[in-house]
Amino acid sequence: MEYGMNVSQDFNEWSDRLWDLRDKRVDGWFMLDSFWPTLLLVAAYLFIVKIWGPRFMENRPPYNINTFLIYYNACQVGLSAYIFVQLLRGGWGGDYNFRCQPVDTSLSPKAMLMLHACHMYYLSKFSEFIDTFCFVARKKFNQVTLLHVVHHGLMPMSVWPGARYLASGHSSFFGLLNTFVHIVMYFYYMMSAMGPQYQKFLWWKQHLTTLQMVQFVGIMVHAFQLIFYDDCDFPWQFAYYIGAHALLFFVLFSQFYLKNYSKKTRNTPIDFCKPKVQDANANFKAAKDHMKTA
């Protein structure tokens, strides 16, 4: 009993010390005063997309939500573009150093703008839950993959520490690249929802996945480069944390790429089928000749 009390007391003391390190400029900002709302919303998301949603749709026809998808994806393009521009205005458009960028803890207009951009980026991770809800509503359960669920479920929990403790600085580069990719990605989804007449303009789906993978390589290089900068006034642990997430997503997206875009080369049966077709034709001709002589 005493050991358990000591462990609990040590944890509470550690938690209090960690909380004292928070960025007090964002105290009172929506969803940032505690990690619990983020955790509970992610748990609710997982429950809906993996358990409740499939059961709810089991005996129902898929919903026709194409019009909603057009407007939803257009809104996501606008939101991603807004955050991207604010991240540029807050520092990445010229003031920030791409090799080592400490957190600006001042109350200057640019520093507060960067806080706002990071906060909006964090909140945007919850709006992306709608992607999966739409898959479930349309009974596209094959698209509710491990990659998709892990990506959407992990991102809010990964971004919250940055928005709460290190909103700006080196790690915000992740949001800059990610919002740029999302501008392109949600534009693609919007065009896809607009009907078959637009399919001829969507030949670049494979390149979109490539862009996502290049994004993660850029994030890894940017994060892990702090190995070579001992004097960078930015917590290297958090930079490595961001880099590790990029590595995880790069591996998952690579598996998706190989599975979906290598089929063309793996399953092309030209060289293997030709002999079989020729053999079949030869057998048919022989049988026909045999019938003539019979």
C-alpha positions in Angstrom: 0.0 0.0 0.0 2.8 2.4 0.9 4.7 1.6 -2.3 1.5 2.4 -4.3 1.1 5.7 -2.6 4.7 6.6 -3.2 4.4 5.8 -6.9 1.2 7.8 -7.1 2.8 10.7 -5.3 5.9 10.6 -7.5 3.7 10.6 -10.6 1.7 13.6 -9.4 4.9 15.5 -8.6 6.3 14.6 -12.1 3.0 15.7 -13.7 3.0 19.0 -11.8 6.6 19.7 -12.9 5.7 18.9 -16.5 2.7 21.2 -16.3 4.8 24.0 -15.0 6.8 23.8 -18.3 3.7 24.6 -20.4 3.4 27.7 -22.6 1.4 29.9 -20.3 0.5 32.2 -23.2 -2.1 29.6 -24.4 -3.7 29.1 -20.9 -7.5 29.0 -21.4 -7.3 28.4 -25.1 -9.9 25.9 -26.4 -8.9 22.2 -25.7 -5.5 23.1 -24.4 -6.0 23.2 -20.7 -6.0 19.4 -20.4 -5.1 16.4 -22.5 -8.2 14.5 -21.5 -10.6 16.0 -24.1 -8.2 15.0 -26.9 -7.8 11.5 -25.6 -11.6 11.1 -25.1 -12.4 12.4 -28.6 -9.8 10.1 -30.2 -11.3 7.1 -28.2 -14.8 8.1 -29.4 -13.5 8.3 -33.0 -12.0 4.8 -32.8 -15.2 3.4 -31.3 -17.4 5.0 -34.0 -15.3 4.0 -37.0 -14.4 0.5 -35.9 -17.4 -0.7 -33.8 -20.6 1.5 -33.7 -20.4 2.8 -37.3 -20.1 -0.6 -39.1 -22.9 -2.1 -36.8 -25.2 0.9 -37.5 -24.6 0.6 -41.3 -24.8 -3.2 -41.4 -28.4 -3.4 -42.6 -28.7 0.0 -44.2 -27.9 1.1 -47.7 -24.9 3.4 -48.2 -25.7 7.1 -47.9 -25.4 9.3 -51.0 -23.4 12.2 -49.6 -21.6 13.4 -52.7 -22.8 17.0 -52.4 -21.7 17.1 -48.7 -18.3 15.7 -49.7 -17.8 18.5 -52.3 -18.5 21.2 -49.7 -16.6 19.4 -46.9 -13.4 19.0 -49.0 -13.7 22.6 -50.3 -13.8 23.7 -46.6 -10.8 21.6 -45.8 -8.9 23.1 -48.7 -9.7 26.6 -47.4 -8.8 25.7 -43.8 -5.5 24.1 -44.8 -4.7 27.1 -47.0 -5.5 29.5 -44.1 -3.2 27.7 -41.7 -0.4 27.4 -44.3 -0.5 31.1 -44.9 -0.5 32.0 -41.2 2.5 29.7 -40.6 4.3 31.5 -43.4 3.3 34.9 -41.9 4.2 33.8 -38.4 7.8 32.9 -39.3 8.4 30.3 -41.9 7.9 32.8 -44.7 11.3 34.3 -44.0 12.2 34.9 -40.4 12.6 31.3 -39.2 15.8 29.3 -39.5 15.3 26.0 -41.3 18.3 24.4 -39.5 17.5 25.4 -36.0 14.6 27.5 -34.8 14.0 28.1 -31.1 10.6 28.8 -29.7 9.7 32.5 -29.7 8.3 33.0 -26.2 7.5 36.7 -26.6 4.2 38.4 -26.9 5.0 40.0 -30.2 2.3 40.0 -33.0 4.3 37.5 -35.0 4.8 35.2 -32.0 1.1 35.3 -31.2 0.2 34.7 -34.8 2.3 31.6 -34.8 0.5 30.4 -31.6 -2.8 30.9 -33.3 -1.7 29.0 -36.4 -0.4 26.1 -34.3 -3.7 26.0 -32.3 -5.8 26.0 -35.5 -3.6 23.2 -36.9 -4.2 21.2 -33.8 -8.0 21.7 -34.0 -8.0 20.8 -37.7 -7.0 17.3 -36.8 -10.4 16.7 -35.4 -12.2 18.0 -38.5 -10.4 15.3 -40.4 -12.2 12.6 -38.5 -15.1 13.3 -40.9 -13.0 11.6 -43.7 -13.5 8.3 -41.9 -17.1 9.0 -40.9 -17.9 9.5 -44.6 -16.2 6.1 -45.5 -18.4 4.4 -42.9 -21.6 6.2 -44.1 -20.9 5.2 -47.7 -20.0 1.6 -46.5 -16.5 2.0 -48.0 -15.1 -0.2 -45.2 -12.2 -1.3 -47.3 -10.9 2.3 -47.1 -11.0 2.3 -43.3 -7.5 0.8 -43.3 -4.9 0.5 -40.5 -3.0 3.3 -42.2 -6.1 5.6 -42.3 -7.2 5.0 -38.7 -3.7 5.2 -37.2 -3.0 8.4 -39.0 -6.2 10.1 -38.0 -6.3 8.7 -34.5 -2.7 9.5 -33.7 -2.4 13.0 -35.1 -4.4 14.9 -32.5 -2.5 13.3 -29.6 0.8 14.0 -31.4 0.0 17.6 -32.1 -1.5 18.5 -28.7 1.9 18.6 -26.9 3.3 20.9 -29.5 0.3 23.3 -29.3 0.4 23.2 -25.5 4.2 23.4 -24.8 6.1 24.3 -28.0 3.7 26.2 -30.3 6.2 27.6 -32.8 9.8 27.0 -33.3 11.4 24.0 -35.0 8.6 21.5 -34.7 6.0 23.8 -36.4 7.7 23.0 -39.7 5.8 19.8 -39.6 2.5 21.7 -39.8 3.8 23.8 -42.7 4.5 20.8 -44.9 1.4 19.0 -43.8 -1.1 21.8 -44.5 0.5 22.3 -48.0 0.0 18.6 -48.8 -3.6 18.8 -47.4 -4.4 21.7 -49.8 -3.5 19.4 -52.7 -5.1 16.3 -51.2 -8.5 17.7 -50.3 -8.6 19.5 -53.7 -8.2 16.0 -55.2 -11.0 14.6 -53.1 -13.2 17.5 -53.9 -12.7 17.0 -57.7 -13.3 13.2 -57.2 -16.7 13.9 -55.5 -17.8 16.1 -58.3 -18.7 13.2 -60.6 -17.4 10.9 -63.4 -17.0 13.8 -65.8 -14.0 15.0 -63.7 -12.2 11.7 -63.5 -10.1 12.5 -66.6 -8.5 15.3 -64.5 -7.6 13.0 -61.7 -4.8 11.0 -63.3 -2.3 12.2 -60.7 -3.6 10.1 -57.7 -0.4 8.1 -57.6 1.6 11.3 -57.5 -0.5 12.5 -54.6 0.7 9.5 -52.5 4.3 10.3 -53.7 3.9 13.9 -52.5 2.7 12.6 -49.1 5.8 10.3 -48.8 8.1 13.2 -49.8 6.5 15.3 -47.1 7.4 12.7 -44.4 11.0 12.5 -45.7 11.2 16.3 -45.4 9.9 16.2 -41.9 12.4 13.5 -40.9 15.3 15.3 -42.3 14.3 18.6 -40.7 13.7 17.0 -37.3 16.7 14.6 -37.1 19.2 17.2 -38.3 19.3 18.5 -34.7 21.6 15.6 -34.1 24.3 17.8 -35.7 23.4 21.0 -33.8 24.2 20.6 -30.1 23.7 24.3 -29.5 20.2 24.6 -30.9 17.9 26.1 -28.2 15.1 23.8 -29.0 14.2 20.5 -27.1 15.8 17.9 -29.3 13.6 15.2 -27.6 10.5 16.7 -29.1 12.2 17.1 -32.5 13.0 13.4 -32.5 9.5 12.7 -31.4 8.2 14.5 -34.5 10.8 12.7 -36.7 9.7 9.3 -35.3 6.1 10.0 -36.2 7.2 11.0 -39.8 9.2 7.7 -40.0 6.2 5.7 -38.9 3.9 7.3 -41.4 6.5 7.0 -44.2 6.6 3.2 -43.6 2.8 2.9 -43.6 2.4 5.1 -46.7 5.2 3.1 -48.4 3.3 -0.1 -47.8 0.2 1.5 -49.2 2.1 2.7 -52.3 3.6 -0.7 -53.0 0.2 -2.5 -52.5 -1.8 -0.2 -54.7 0.6 1.0 -57.4 3.0 -2.0 -57.9 0.2 -4.2 -59.0 0.5 -2.9 -62.5 4.0 -4.3 -62.8 3.5 -7.4 -60.7 0.2 -8.6 -62.3 0.9 -7.7 -65.9 0.5 -11.1 -67.5 1.6 -10.3 -71.0 4.8 -12.4 -71.2 3.2 -15.3 -69.3 -0.1 -15.4 -71.1 1.1 -15.3 -74.6 2.4 -18.8 -74.7 -0.7 -20.1 -73.0 -2.9 -18.4 -75.6 -0.8 -19.8 -78.4 -0.9 -23.3 -76.9 -4.7 -23.0 -76.6 -5.0 -21.9 -80.3 -2.8 -24.7 -81.3 -4.8 -27.3 -79.4 -8.1 -25.9 -80.9 -6.6 -26.1 -84.5 -5.4 -29.6 -83.9 -8.8 -30.6 -82.6 -10.5 -29.0 -85.6 -8.2 -30.8 -88.0 -8.9 -34.1 -86.3 -12.7 -33.5 -86.7 -12.2 -32.9 -90.4 -10.3 -36.1 -90.9 -12.7 -38.2 -88.7 
